[in-house]
């Protein structure tokens, strides 16, 4: 299935974004595009609007993209990028990074629409671990 | 609308297959195909069968009895699909 909702993971750390993308893909299966956008210029800790833009382009298969960000300024980077193009197709969600990414990837892998994938990520906030 | 009574069924997780990561995702993906409210219970805990995080939190190990419940218009088909999914799970 190629027309699944994409997921973009924005982190201050490239390793964190890549590791979480790997985890979410391993759980949900390889059909879902889970794209990392981590780190600042030259591998420093930070976030880069260009990296986020490229990750969104890679994740977008036409059904929309859910974007999760780790902390503080990574949210600002995404918001800045999406400013003026809030058509609802690219959705920044307020969700816990790890749990939200895994929940969103699994719901996307079942072929559900953007609205359901975004809700799965946001609902992850209330989930107990045990 | 008349209330549809919940139906349920018990299935055993295959030996050596825990309901974690990929097996849990396979289970949840099956549940997401249905409209009914679906739950899975194990060891006194009950989880929404459509939530990967809730299913992972059950921590069900191989050989565990899972209690599947369904409530809604497609409940019989959902129960059948989930039971068959559980029996066929592999690591």
Backbone of each chain as ProteinMPNN parsed JSONL, in Angstrom:
{"seq_chain_A": "XXXXXXXXXXXXXXXXXXXXXXXXXXXXXXXXXXXXXXXXXXXXXXXXXXXXXXXXXXXXXXXXXXXXXXXXXXXXXXXXXXXXXXXXXXXXXXXXXXXXXXXXXXXXXXXXXXXXXXXXXXXXXXXXXX", "coords_chain_A": {"N_chain_A": [[0.849, -1.191, 0.0], [0.655, 2.132, -0.927], [-0.439, 4.578, -0.528], [-0.48, 5.738, 2.088], [-0.85, 7.636, 5.136], [1.788, 9.792, 5.909], [4.543, 10.013, 8.278], [6.388, 12.345, 10.15], [9.263, 12.862, 12.049], [10.511, 15.114, 14.215], [13.401, 16.081, 15.738], [15.746, 17.424, 18.138], [17.961, 15.945, 18.035], [19.671, 14.042, 15.688], [20.204, 11.326, 15.896], [18.247, 10.529, 17.717], [15.873, 11.043, 16.29], [16.251, 9.351, 14.087], [16.479, 6.851, 15.32], [13.963, 6.565, 16.526], [12.335, 6.626, 14.277], [13.124, 4.266, 13.13], [12.28, 2.424, 15.099], [9.455, 2.854, 15.095], [8.869, 2.1, 12.473], [9.651, -0.565, 12.502], [7.755, -1.648, 14.218], [5.273, -0.967, 13.023], [5.536, -1.779, 10.42], [6.964, -1.823, 7.088], [5.55, -0.412, 5.186], [4.589, 2.096, 5.852], [5.616, 5.439, 5.541], [7.997, 6.677, 7.543], [9.682, 9.368, 8.466], [12.75, 10.731, 9.518], [13.74, 13.906, 10.888], [16.242, 15.376, 12.029], [18.451, 17.221, 14.212], [20.753, 20.011, 13.903], [22.58, 22.296, 11.722], [25.525, 20.778, 10.4], [25.456, 18.566, 12.052], [25.03, 19.325, 14.632], [23.275, 19.729, 17.818], [19.954, 20.564, 17.421], [17.381, 22.104, 15.369], [16.367, 22.003, 11.953], [14.834, 23.887, 9.501], [14.997, 23.31, 6.793], [15.652, 20.602, 6.766], [13.325, 19.558, 7.89], [11.43, 20.284, 5.981], [12.286, 18.766, 3.79], [11.956, 16.196, 4.818], [9.195, 16.092, 5.141], [8.419, 16.218, 2.478], [9.407, 13.755, 1.583], [7.831, 12.03, 3.062], [5.254, 12.44, 2.228], [2.65, 10.995, 0.608], [0.413, 11.768, -0.59], [-1.791, 11.478, 1.035], [-1.585, 13.025, 3.203], [0.368, 14.256, 6.033], [1.557, 13.551, 9.249], [3.118, 15.361, 11.754], [5.445, 15.042, 14.305], [7.068, 16.526, 17.076], [9.952, 16.95, 19.205], [10.751, 18.772, 21.492], [10.234, 22.109, 22.729], [11.92, 24.357, 20.8], [11.879, 22.874, 18.49], [9.248, 22.6, 17.878], [8.641, 25.222, 17.25], [10.17, 25.526, 14.943], [8.825, 23.832, 13.151], [6.289, 25.007, 13.136], [6.872, 27.519, 12.076], [7.659, 26.809, 9.538], [5.289, 25.806, 8.506], [3.642, 27.934, 8.496], [1.185, 29.942, 7.005], [0.638, 28.02, 5.147], [-1.374, 26.401, 6.052], [-3.194, 24.092, 5.255], [-4.269, 21.893, 6.281], [-3.352, 19.513, 5.378], [-0.816, 18.872, 6.139], [-0.066, 18.053, 9.329], [0.756, 19.247, 12.423], [1.101, 17.66, 15.467], [0.191, 17.642, 18.939], [1.751, 15.739, 20.923], [3.06, 12.943, 22.855], [6.416, 12.061, 22.153], [7.686, 9.461, 21.569], [5.646, 7.468, 22.12], [3.525, 8.582, 20.7], [4.502, 8.568, 18.081], [4.75, 5.813, 17.516], [2.089, 4.935, 17.876], [0.767, 6.468, 15.92], [2.011, 5.546, 13.592], [1.181, 2.871, 13.487], [-1.605, 3.115, 13.211], [-1.703, 4.47, 10.793], [-0.62, 2.481, 9.162], [-2.709, 0.758, 8.934], [-4.217, 1.9, 7.06], [-5.83, 4.045, 7.643], [-7.348, 7.386, 7.646], [-5.851, 10.76, 7.673], [-6.992, 12.252, 9.825], [-7.577, 10.257, 11.751], [-5.05, 9.193, 12.201], [-3.698, 11.375, 13.279], [-5.204, 11.723, 15.592], [-4.664, 9.346, 16.951], [-2.0, 9.748, 17.642], [-2.243, 11.967, 19.353], [-3.914, 10.958, 21.334], [-2.189, 9.306, 22.611], [-1.086, 10.531, 24.741], [-2.569, 9.963, 27.043], [-2.06, 7.34, 27.616], [-1.296, 4.556, 29.656], [1.741, 2.917, 30.65], [1.947, 0.487, 31.869]], "CA_chain_A": [[0.0, 0.0, 0.0], [1.564, 3.272, -0.999], [-1.131, 5.837, -0.236], [-0.696, 5.841, 3.534], [-0.462, 8.896, 5.766], [3.205, 9.794, 6.29], [4.883, 10.493, 9.621], [7.692, 13.0, 10.225], [9.722, 12.976, 13.43], [11.455, 16.23, 14.31], [14.086, 16.078, 17.027], [17.013, 18.158, 18.227], [19.045, 14.978, 17.829], [19.495, 13.197, 14.508], [20.165, 9.931, 16.349], [16.945, 10.271, 18.33], [14.867, 11.003, 15.214], [16.477, 8.137, 13.285], [16.194, 5.67, 16.146], [12.518, 6.462, 16.709], [11.767, 6.264, 12.97], [13.41, 2.84, 12.986], [11.386, 1.701, 16.015], [8.061, 2.946, 14.622], [8.77, 1.301, 11.245], [9.74, -1.983, 12.867], [6.486, -2.06, 14.821], [4.125, -0.781, 12.124], [5.783, -2.378, 9.112], [7.73, -0.947, 6.198], [4.7, 0.303, 4.226], [4.386, 3.49, 6.271], [6.797, 6.296, 5.47], [8.317, 7.388, 8.778], [10.889, 10.087, 8.064], [13.371, 11.529, 10.568], [14.319, 15.218, 10.593], [16.884, 15.656, 13.31], [19.725, 17.907, 14.312], [20.971, 21.288, 13.221], [23.659, 22.286, 10.718], [26.786, 20.131, 10.758], [25.299, 17.512, 13.049], [24.875, 19.868, 15.984], [21.935, 19.579, 18.375], [19.112, 21.681, 16.995], [16.463, 21.676, 14.32], [16.571, 22.733, 10.717], [13.63, 23.987, 8.675], [15.228, 22.621, 5.515], [15.559, 19.15, 7.007], [11.912, 19.239, 8.116], [10.746, 20.413, 4.692], [12.663, 17.606, 2.973], [11.355, 14.992, 5.409], [7.762, 16.138, 4.818], [8.3, 15.874, 1.048], [9.641, 12.309, 1.449], [6.761, 11.278, 3.742], [3.937, 12.75, 1.664], [2.219, 10.166, -0.52], [-0.857, 12.286, -1.073], [-2.862, 11.338, 2.025], [-1.289, 13.888, 4.33], [1.527, 13.93, 6.865], [1.489, 13.933, 10.654], [4.451, 15.747, 12.216], [5.646, 15.07, 15.756], [8.327, 17.184, 17.409], [10.309, 16.546, 20.572], [10.702, 19.778, 22.552], [10.451, 23.549, 22.539], [12.171, 25.07, 19.553], [11.56, 22.046, 17.325], [7.851, 22.956, 17.579], [8.685, 26.53, 16.579], [10.701, 25.313, 13.591], [7.756, 23.266, 12.316], [5.233, 26.026, 12.999], [7.38, 28.554, 11.179], [7.66, 26.222, 8.197], [3.917, 25.565, 8.033], [2.909, 29.193, 8.505], [0.674, 30.391, 5.716], [0.177, 26.912, 4.305], [-2.148, 25.522, 6.917], [-4.334, 23.55, 4.503], [-4.744, 20.699, 6.967], [-2.742, 18.327, 4.775], [0.342, 18.598, 7.0], [-0.622, 18.313, 10.652], [1.621, 19.153, 13.604], [0.279, 17.19, 16.576], [0.705, 17.828, 20.296], [1.72, 14.336, 21.364], [4.338, 12.412, 23.351], [7.207, 11.766, 20.954], [7.861, 8.023, 21.287], [4.354, 6.776, 22.077], [2.727, 9.16, 19.624], [5.036, 8.111, 16.794], [4.41, 4.395, 17.328], [0.632, 4.837, 17.718], [0.405, 7.046, 14.619], [2.504, 4.672, 12.519], [0.344, 1.663, 13.416], [-2.914, 3.487, 12.654], [-1.479, 4.739, 9.364], [-0.357, 1.223, 8.447], [-4.0, 0.106, 8.706], [-4.856, 2.597, 5.942], [-6.794, 5.038, 8.114], [-7.055, 8.738, 7.163], [-5.06, 11.725, 8.455], [-7.686, 12.602, 11.064], [-7.423, 9.148, 12.695], [-3.626, 9.052, 12.526], [-3.386, 12.492, 14.183], [-5.878, 11.46, 16.875], [-3.926, 8.268, 17.627], [-0.804, 10.357, 18.236], [-2.62, 12.838, 20.47], [-4.473, 10.114, 22.402], [-1.087, 8.605, 23.278], [-0.797, 11.257, 25.981], [-3.26, 9.374, 28.192], [-1.835, 5.891, 27.7], [-0.407, 4.053, 30.707], [2.704, 1.954, 30.104], [1.715, -0.826, 32.481]], "C_chain_A": [[0.887, 1.244, 0.0], [0.883, 4.572, -0.581], [-1.481, 5.966, 1.241], [-0.271, 7.224, 4.018], [0.998, 8.794, 6.211], [3.407, 10.359, 7.687], [6.255, 11.159, 9.55], [8.038, 13.229, 11.692], [10.811, 14.028, 13.524], [12.082, 16.233, 15.7], [15.322, 16.963, 16.972], [18.191, 17.239, 17.899], [18.746, 14.104, 16.624], [19.378, 11.736, 14.921], [18.806, 9.586, 16.944], [15.873, 10.133, 17.249], [15.003, 9.712, 14.405], [16.097, 6.879, 14.057], [14.696, 5.469, 16.318], [11.838, 6.085, 15.386], [11.951, 4.766, 12.738], [12.454, 2.005, 13.849], [9.943, 1.68, 15.487], [7.875, 2.095, 13.364], [8.806, -0.184, 11.547], [8.419, -2.487, 13.431], [5.375, -2.05, 13.781], [4.303, -1.465, 10.775], [6.332, -1.342, 8.142], [6.857, -0.138, 5.24], [4.523, 1.78, 4.567], [5.69, 4.253, 6.123], [6.968, 7.04, 6.793], [9.665, 8.049, 8.549], [11.457, 10.929, 9.2], [13.842, 12.887, 10.044], [14.969, 15.677, 11.888], [18.173, 16.44, 13.178], [19.784, 19.203, 13.526], [22.1, 21.159, 12.213], [24.91, 21.587, 11.249], [26.651, 19.097, 11.856], [25.174, 18.017, 14.468], [23.471, 19.56, 16.509], [21.123, 20.798, 17.977], [18.133, 21.187, 15.963], [16.639, 22.583, 13.113], [15.293, 22.704, 9.88], [13.793, 23.249, 7.359], [15.074, 21.114, 5.675], [14.108, 18.732, 7.194], [11.157, 19.275, 6.784], [11.035, 19.19, 3.822], [12.009, 16.32, 3.498], [9.855, 14.938, 5.093], [7.56, 15.728, 3.358], [8.48, 14.371, 0.847], [8.466, 11.504, 2.002], [5.421, 11.396, 3.039], [3.621, 11.895, 0.446], [0.839, 10.572, -0.998], [-2.001, 12.225, -0.073], [-2.618, 12.193, 3.266], [-0.127, 13.378, 5.159], [1.255, 14.415, 8.292], [2.911, 14.205, 11.134], [4.47, 15.753, 13.736], [6.998, 15.713, 16.024], [8.653, 16.921, 18.874], [10.098, 17.628, 21.622], [10.784, 21.195, 21.984], [10.662, 24.052, 21.136], [11.933, 24.207, 18.323], [10.114, 22.306, 16.902], [7.828, 24.264, 16.782], [9.166, 26.394, 15.144], [9.605, 24.808, 12.659], [6.666, 24.305, 12.073], [5.631, 27.083, 11.99], [7.28, 28.071, 9.727], [6.236, 26.121, 7.63], [3.085, 26.847, 7.96], [2.439, 29.579, 7.113], [0.281, 29.264, 4.785], [-0.574, 25.881, 5.137], [-3.385, 25.018, 6.178], [-4.842, 22.257, 5.131], [-4.115, 19.415, 6.454], [-1.503, 17.888, 5.566], [-0.075, 19.001, 8.41], [0.431, 18.14, 11.741], [0.752, 18.748, 14.788], [0.986, 17.395, 17.91], [0.641, 16.455, 20.973], [3.066, 13.929, 21.952], [5.115, 11.806, 22.182], [7.258, 10.27, 20.625], [6.5, 7.329, 21.11], [3.499, 7.272, 20.923], [3.187, 8.665, 18.263], [4.63, 6.667, 16.514], [2.907, 4.243, 17.08], [0.209, 5.348, 16.345], [0.825, 6.117, 13.484], [1.622, 3.435, 12.372], [-1.023, 1.996, 12.801], [-2.784, 3.814, 11.163], [-1.328, 3.44, 8.583], [-1.647, 0.467, 8.156], [-4.791, 0.839, 7.619], [-5.863, 3.654, 6.361], [-6.371, 6.46, 7.708], [-6.314, 9.618, 8.174], [-5.68, 12.029, 9.821], [-7.464, 11.525, 12.144], [-5.97, 8.967, 13.129], [-3.217, 10.146, 13.523], [-3.991, 12.237, 15.564], [-5.147, 10.367, 17.662], [-2.69, 8.829, 18.322], [-1.19, 11.166, 19.468], [-3.194, 12.032, 21.635], [-3.377, 9.398, 23.189], [-0.725, 9.274, 24.607], [-1.391, 10.557, 27.203], [-2.958, 7.902, 28.421], [-0.889, 5.532, 28.843], [0.535, 3.017, 30.104], [2.555, 0.563, 30.713], [0.575, -0.746, 33.466]], "O_chain_A": [[1.772, 1.379, 0.845], [1.56, 5.564, -0.309], [-2.62, 6.263, 1.602], [0.555, 7.891, 3.396], [1.388, 7.803, 6.826], [2.562, 11.085, 8.211], [7.183, 10.607, 8.958], [7.222, 13.721, 12.471], [11.901, 13.857, 12.979], [11.388, 16.37, 16.707], [15.874, 17.219, 15.901], [19.273, 17.699, 17.534], [17.681, 13.49, 16.549], [18.564, 10.992, 14.374], [18.274, 8.5, 16.714], [15.059, 9.211, 17.293], [14.009, 9.063, 14.077], [15.475, 5.965, 13.516], [14.208, 4.34, 16.265], [10.877, 5.315, 15.378], [11.062, 4.088, 12.223], [11.895, 1.01, 13.388], [9.301, 0.631, 15.439], [6.844, 1.442, 13.204], [8.087, -0.97, 10.931], [8.011, -3.615, 13.158], [4.619, -3.015, 13.669], [3.326, -1.704, 10.066], [6.184, -0.138, 8.35], [7.369, 0.74, 4.546], [4.331, 2.611, 3.68], [6.748, 3.772, 6.531], [6.179, 7.925, 7.121], [10.683, 7.364, 8.449], [10.746, 11.746, 9.784], [14.285, 13.002, 8.901], [14.323, 16.29, 12.737], [18.889, 16.342, 12.182], [18.986, 19.454, 12.622], [22.529, 20.052, 11.887], [25.303, 21.78, 12.4], [27.633, 18.78, 12.527], [25.208, 17.228, 15.413], [22.586, 19.178, 15.744], [21.557, 21.934, 18.174], [18.054, 19.987, 15.701], [17.004, 23.752, 13.229], [14.745, 21.64, 9.592], [12.849, 22.634, 6.862], [14.46, 20.44, 4.848], [13.698, 17.675, 6.714], [10.342, 18.396, 6.502], [10.129, 18.644, 3.191], [11.57, 15.472, 2.722], [9.313, 13.869, 4.813], [6.637, 14.977, 3.042], [7.782, 13.772, 0.029], [8.139, 10.435, 1.486], [4.545, 10.553, 3.226], [4.237, 12.043, -0.609], [0.173, 9.827, -1.717], [-3.052, 12.831, -0.283], [-3.35, 12.1, 4.252], [0.309, 12.235, 5.018], [0.787, 15.533, 8.508], [3.804, 13.379, 10.943], [3.629, 16.381, 14.379], [7.96, 15.479, 15.293], [7.757, 16.696, 19.687], [9.332, 17.42, 22.562], [11.332, 21.428, 20.907], [9.713, 24.167, 20.361], [11.798, 24.737, 17.22], [9.788, 22.241, 15.716], [7.11, 24.4, 15.791], [8.65, 27.051, 14.24], [9.464, 25.282, 11.532], [6.182, 24.464, 10.953], [4.828, 27.492, 11.152], [6.879, 28.81, 8.828], [6.013, 26.322, 6.436], [1.972, 26.849, 7.434], [3.212, 29.545, 6.156], [-0.338, 29.502, 3.748], [-0.431, 24.672, 4.954], [-4.498, 25.47, 6.448], [-5.732, 21.602, 4.588], [-4.321, 18.347, 7.031], [-1.188, 16.701, 5.65], [-0.401, 20.163, 8.654], [0.938, 17.04, 11.96], [-0.235, 19.421, 15.085], [2.212, 17.331, 17.999], [-0.39, 16.067, 21.521], [4.098, 14.497, 21.595], [4.543, 11.126, 21.331], [6.907, 9.868, 19.516], [6.243, 6.69, 20.09], [2.831, 6.488, 20.249], [2.367, 8.376, 17.391], [4.214, 6.339, 15.402], [2.497, 3.509, 16.181], [-0.618, 4.724, 15.679], [0.077, 5.926, 12.525], [1.346, 3.0, 11.254], [-1.533, 1.244, 11.97], [-3.66, 3.47, 10.369], [-1.846, 3.312, 7.474], [-1.691, -0.365, 7.249], [-5.91, 0.442, 7.294], [-6.66, 4.115, 5.544], [-5.193, 6.714, 7.456], [-6.172, 9.275, 9.348], [-4.987, 12.06, 10.838], [-7.197, 11.846, 13.302], [-5.694, 8.63, 14.28], [-2.491, 9.886, 14.482], [-3.356, 12.507, 16.583], [-5.025, 10.45, 18.885], [-2.368, 8.442, 19.445], [-0.54, 11.064, 20.509], [-2.983, 12.385, 22.795], [-3.612, 8.936, 24.306], [-0.129, 8.65, 25.485], [-0.785, 10.557, 28.275], [-3.53, 7.281, 29.316], [0.181, 6.123, 28.984], [0.171, 2.318, 29.158], [2.995, -0.424, 30.125], [0.224, -1.749, 34.087]]}, "seq_chain_B": "XXXXXXXXXXXXXXXXXXXXXXXXXXXXXXXXXXXXXXXXXXXXXXXXXXXXXXXXXXXXXXXXXXXXXXXXXXXXXXXXXXXXXXXXXXX", "coords_chain_B": {"N_chain_B": [[-32.006, 3.178, 18.793], [-31.643, -0.307, 19.075], [-29.813, -1.834, 21.716], [-26.834, -3.545, 21.053], [-25.888, -6.626, 22.171], [-22.821, -7.308, 23.869], [-20.395, -9.541, 22.623], [-18.212, -12.271, 23.35], [-15.055, -13.993, 23.42], [-12.631, -16.497, 24.132], [-9.164, -16.805, 23.549], [-6.008, -18.419, 23.053], [-2.765, -17.194, 23.299], [-0.209, -18.147, 21.066], [2.396, -20.415, 22.139], [5.483, -18.993, 23.084], [5.079, -16.653, 21.739], [4.849, -13.363, 22.428], [2.598, -10.66, 23.142], [3.794, -8.277, 21.896], [5.433, -5.457, 20.321], [5.793, -6.172, 16.983], [3.914, -8.457, 16.727], [1.825, -7.399, 18.307], [1.146, -5.142, 16.836], [0.203, -6.312, 14.49], [-2.087, -7.525, 15.47], [-3.558, -5.237, 16.336], [-3.868, -3.9, 13.911], [-5.604, -5.625, 12.625], [-7.863, -5.328, 14.259], [-8.486, -2.667, 13.713], [-9.791, -2.764, 11.321], [-12.451, -3.004, 11.739], [-15.714, -1.749, 12.771], [-16.869, -2.079, 15.229], [-16.751, -1.759, 18.847], [-13.925, -2.899, 20.359], [-12.329, -5.036, 22.641], [-9.527, -6.331, 24.47], [-8.671, -8.619, 26.898], [-6.501, -9.511, 29.587], [-5.167, -11.255, 32.256], [-6.64, -9.849, 34.243], [-6.569, -7.26, 33.288], [-7.89, -4.893, 30.939], [-7.842, -3.922, 27.573], [-8.216, -1.472, 24.965], [-8.652, -2.806, 21.871], [-7.916, -1.547, 19.58], [-5.875, 0.135, 20.094], [-2.509, 0.464, 19.956], [-0.756, 1.142, 22.018], [-2.198, 0.574, 24.338], [-2.575, -2.158, 24.026], [0.068, -3.073, 24.053], [0.656, -2.428, 26.671], [-0.623, -4.366, 28.105], [1.113, -6.445, 28.321], [1.091, -9.166, 27.642], [2.137, -12.516, 27.64], [3.475, -15.413, 25.814], [1.23, -18.197, 25.482], [-0.671, -17.158, 27.145], [-4.079, -16.657, 28.136], [-6.325, -14.849, 26.244], [-9.011, -12.609, 26.502], [-11.352, -11.796, 24.273], [-13.527, -9.198, 23.363], [-16.434, -7.902, 21.778], [-18.467, -5.307, 20.538], [-21.026, -4.179, 18.675], [-22.074, -3.501, 15.247], [-20.595, -5.15, 13.477], [-19.612, -7.12, 15.1], [-19.537, -10.077, 15.313], [-17.988, -10.844, 13.047], [-15.666, -9.424, 13.594], [-14.755, -10.611, 15.971], [-14.219, -13.16, 15.058], [-12.195, -12.66, 13.203], [-10.204, -11.552, 14.85], [-9.668, -13.634, 16.649], [-8.697, -15.554, 14.919], [-6.48, -14.2, 13.993], [-4.904, -14.026, 16.343], [-4.35, -16.743, 16.832], [-2.714, -17.255, 14.696], [-0.431, -15.763, 15.089], [3.043, -14.951, 14.902], [6.417, -14.665, 16.089]], "CA_chain_B": [[-31.376, 1.981, 18.237], [-31.532, -1.327, 20.122], [-28.44, -2.116, 22.124], [-26.31, -4.829, 20.577], [-25.162, -7.197, 23.301], [-21.414, -7.601, 23.603], [-20.084, -10.966, 22.587], [-16.798, -12.438, 23.66], [-14.454, -15.278, 23.083], [-11.275, -16.613, 24.677], [-8.179, -17.46, 22.689], [-4.709, -18.553, 23.716], [-1.605, -16.748, 22.515], [0.696, -19.281, 20.831], [3.587, -20.49, 22.996], [6.66, -18.323, 22.537], [4.726, -15.379, 21.082], [4.316, -12.35, 23.335], [1.839, -9.632, 22.428], [4.6, -7.056, 21.909], [5.894, -4.906, 19.05], [5.15, -6.556, 15.719], [2.675, -9.214, 16.903], [0.777, -6.504, 18.815], [0.725, -4.283, 15.721], [-0.608, -7.154, 13.6], [-3.376, -7.66, 16.158], [-4.248, -3.937, 16.307], [-4.247, -3.624, 12.514], [-6.804, -6.426, 12.36], [-8.969, -4.69, 14.981], [-8.803, -1.383, 13.078], [-10.615, -2.983, 10.123], [-13.854, -3.135, 12.132], [-16.354, -0.59, 13.383], [-17.28, -2.403, 16.598], [-15.856, -1.502, 19.977], [-13.238, -4.176, 20.578], [-11.379, -5.024, 23.75], [-8.782, -7.566, 24.731], [-8.348, -8.678, 28.313], [-5.514, -10.51, 29.996], [-4.673, -11.143, 33.626], [-7.364, -8.824, 34.989], [-6.525, -5.949, 32.632], [-8.624, -4.845, 29.681], [-7.31, -2.878, 26.698], [-8.831, -1.177, 23.671], [-7.911, -3.615, 20.893], [-7.489, -0.696, 18.46], [-4.796, 1.01, 20.551], [-1.247, -0.278, 20.09], [-0.141, 1.418, 23.317], [-2.961, -0.153, 25.348], [-2.312, -3.593, 23.856], [1.44, -3.311, 24.539], [0.671, -2.291, 28.129], [-1.113, -5.613, 28.716], [2.283, -7.275, 28.603], [0.689, -10.576, 27.58], [3.176, -13.41, 27.145], [3.051, -16.614, 25.102], [0.453, -19.134, 26.268], [-1.674, -16.431, 27.929], [-5.449, -16.635, 27.62], [-6.826, -13.504, 25.96], [-10.465, -12.54, 26.408], [-11.717, -10.825, 23.248], [-14.938, -8.797, 23.411], [-16.827, -7.03, 20.677], [-19.796, -4.729, 20.675], [-21.312, -3.353, 17.499], [-22.738, -4.171, 14.116], [-19.781, -6.202, 12.865], [-18.966, -7.834, 16.213], [-19.193, -11.486, 15.054], [-16.872, -10.921, 12.105], [-14.476, -8.904, 14.263], [-14.278, -11.637, 16.905], [-13.667, -14.263, 14.281], [-10.926, -12.211, 12.614], [-9.203, -11.37, 15.912], [-9.303, -14.955, 17.174], [-7.87, -16.191, 13.906], [-5.217, -13.449, 13.99], [-4.118, -14.422, 17.521], [-3.864, -18.116, 16.64], [-1.693, -17.287, 13.65], [0.686, -14.832, 15.349], [4.403, -15.471, 15.054], [7.359, -13.624, 16.562]], "C_chain_B": [[-31.252, 0.933, 19.342], [-30.065, -1.606, 20.45], [-28.033, -3.492, 21.58], [-25.518, -5.438, 21.723], [-23.712, -7.499, 22.919], [-21.235, -9.106, 23.532], [-18.601, -11.12, 22.862], [-16.352, -13.868, 23.422], [-13.052, -15.313, 23.698], [-10.373, -17.32, 23.685], [-6.851, -17.491, 23.43], [-3.618, -18.068, 22.769], [-0.693, -17.955, 22.292], [1.906, -19.233, 21.77], [4.749, -19.764, 22.315], [6.358, -17.023, 21.805], [4.123, -14.424, 22.101], [3.586, -11.302, 22.504], [2.61, -8.307, 22.521], [4.941, -6.653, 20.479], [5.13, -5.408, 17.836], [3.896, -7.413, 15.878], [1.522, -8.329, 17.399], [0.251, -5.617, 17.688], [-0.144, -5.059, 14.736], [-2.018, -7.31, 14.17], [-4.195, -6.36, 16.043], [-4.705, -3.589, 14.889], [-5.504, -4.406, 12.133], [-8.018, -5.758, 13.018], [-9.43, -3.409, 14.28], [-9.653, -1.542, 11.813], [-12.111, -2.972, 10.451], [-14.378, -1.883, 12.822], [-16.699, -0.835, 14.847], [-16.261, -1.934, 17.626], [-15.238, -2.836, 20.354], [-12.275, -4.049, 21.753], [-10.683, -6.372, 23.849], [-8.352, -7.543, 26.196], [-7.345, -9.772, 28.601], [-5.122, -10.237, 31.431], [-5.327, -9.983, 34.395], [-7.335, -7.431, 34.383], [-7.3, -6.015, 31.321], [-8.11, -3.669, 28.848], [-8.188, -2.691, 25.477], [-7.999, -1.899, 22.605], [-7.424, -2.797, 19.703], [-6.36, 0.246, 18.846], [-3.52, 0.203, 20.776], [-0.649, -0.07, 21.48], [-0.855, 0.652, 24.431], [-2.676, -1.651, 25.26], [-0.904, -3.938, 24.35], [1.478, -3.309, 26.069], [0.105, -3.529, 28.835], [0.06, -6.511, 29.103], [1.982, -8.767, 28.553], [1.791, -11.433, 26.953], [2.594, -14.637, 26.451], [2.289, -17.568, 26.02], [-0.636, -18.486, 27.113], [-3.056, -16.555, 27.288], [-5.879, -15.182, 27.437], [-8.343, -13.569, 25.849], [-10.81, -11.428, 25.413], [-13.196, -10.479, 23.392], [-15.232, -7.811, 22.299], [-18.246, -6.559, 20.882], [-20.025, -3.823, 19.475], [-21.808, -4.199, 16.351], [-21.91, -5.302, 13.509], [-19.038, -7.049, 13.914], [-18.614, -9.299, 15.891], [-17.99, -11.63, 14.129], [-15.573, -10.454, 12.748], [-13.89, -9.949, 15.204], [-13.6, -12.775, 16.156], [-12.283, -13.883, 13.725], [-9.836, -12.085, 13.679], [-8.731, -12.716, 16.46], [-8.367, -15.66, 16.194], [-6.498, -15.517, 13.832], [-4.317, -13.91, 15.141], [-3.525, -15.822, 17.314], [-2.711, -18.176, 15.653], [-0.485, -16.403, 13.914], [2.016, -15.569, 15.46], [5.298, -14.332, 15.532], [7.957, -12.867, 15.412]], "O_chain_B": [[-30.799, 1.254, 20.44], [-29.203, -1.609, 19.571], [-28.793, -4.458, 21.646], [-24.565, -4.824, 22.202], [-23.422, -7.895, 21.79], [-21.853, -9.852, 24.291], [-17.822, -10.195, 22.63], [-17.147, -14.792, 23.253], [-12.373, -14.289, 23.774], [-10.764, -18.306, 23.06], [-6.608, -16.681, 24.325], [-3.552, -18.47, 21.608], [-0.43, -18.708, 23.23], [2.377, -18.159, 22.144], [4.963, -19.911, 21.112], [7.269, -16.362, 21.306], [3.013, -14.647, 22.585], [3.899, -11.08, 21.334], [2.147, -7.347, 23.137], [4.753, -7.431, 19.544], [3.948, -5.104, 17.676], [2.892, -7.132, 15.223], [0.381, -8.489, 16.964], [-0.952, -5.371, 17.597], [-1.118, -4.522, 14.208], [-3.008, -7.235, 13.443], [-5.376, -6.39, 15.696], [-5.795, -3.05, 14.694], [-6.361, -3.904, 11.406], [-9.075, -5.64, 12.399], [-10.623, -3.103, 14.258], [-10.176, -0.557, 11.293], [-12.944, -2.934, 9.545], [-13.624, -1.079, 13.371], [-16.808, 0.115, 15.622], [-15.083, -1.741, 17.326], [-15.953, -3.798, 20.636], [-11.51, -3.089, 21.849], [-11.18, -7.397, 23.382], [-7.75, -6.578, 26.668], [-7.334, -10.818, 27.953], [-4.78, -9.108, 31.783], [-4.651, -9.236, 35.103], [-7.989, -6.519, 34.888], [-7.359, -7.061, 30.675], [-7.962, -2.558, 29.356], [-8.828, -3.633, 25.01], [-6.805, -1.641, 22.452], [-6.62, -3.277, 18.905], [-5.927, 1.065, 18.035], [-3.457, -0.637, 21.674], [-0.096, -1.004, 22.06], [-0.217, 0.143, 25.352], [-2.552, -2.331, 26.28], [-0.703, -4.97, 24.99], [2.221, -4.073, 26.686], [0.331, -3.718, 30.031], [-0.001, -7.242, 30.092], [2.545, -9.544, 29.323], [2.307, -11.119, 25.881], [1.386, -14.875, 26.489], [2.644, -17.733, 27.187], [-1.439, -19.185, 27.731], [-3.189, -16.558, 26.065], [-5.803, -14.383, 28.371], [-8.895, -14.455, 25.197], [-10.581, -10.251, 25.69], [-14.029, -11.375, 23.528], [-14.39, -6.994, 21.928], [-19.112, -7.306, 21.336], [-19.32, -2.833, 19.28], [-21.946, -5.418, 16.45], [-22.469, -6.307, 13.071], [-17.978, -7.614, 13.64], [-17.494, -9.724, 16.171], [-17.088, -12.429, 14.384], [-14.507, -11.013, 12.487], [-12.676, -10.153, 15.235], [-12.555, -13.281, 16.565], [-11.338, -14.671, 13.772], [-8.687, -12.462, 13.448], [-7.541, -12.912, 16.705], [-7.38, -16.279, 16.59], [-5.482, -16.182, 13.633], [-3.126, -14.153, 14.948], [-2.348, -16.053, 17.588], [-1.838, -19.038, 15.755], [0.397, -16.295, 13.063], [2.102, -16.656, 16.032], [4.95, -13.161, 15.382], [8.764, -11.961, 15.621]]}, "name": "protein", "num_of_chains": 2, "seq": "XXXXXXXXXXXXXXXXXXXXXXXXXXXXXXXXXXXXXXXXXXXXXXXXXXXXXXXXXXXXXXXXXXXXXXXXXXXXXXXXXXXXXXXXXXXXXXXXXXXXXXXXXXXXXXXXXXXXXXXXXXXXXXXXXXXXXXXXXXXXXXXXXXXXXXXXXXXXXXXXXXXXXXXXXXXXXXXXXXXXXXXXXXXXXXXXXXXXXXXXXXXXXXXXXXXXXXXXXXXXX"}
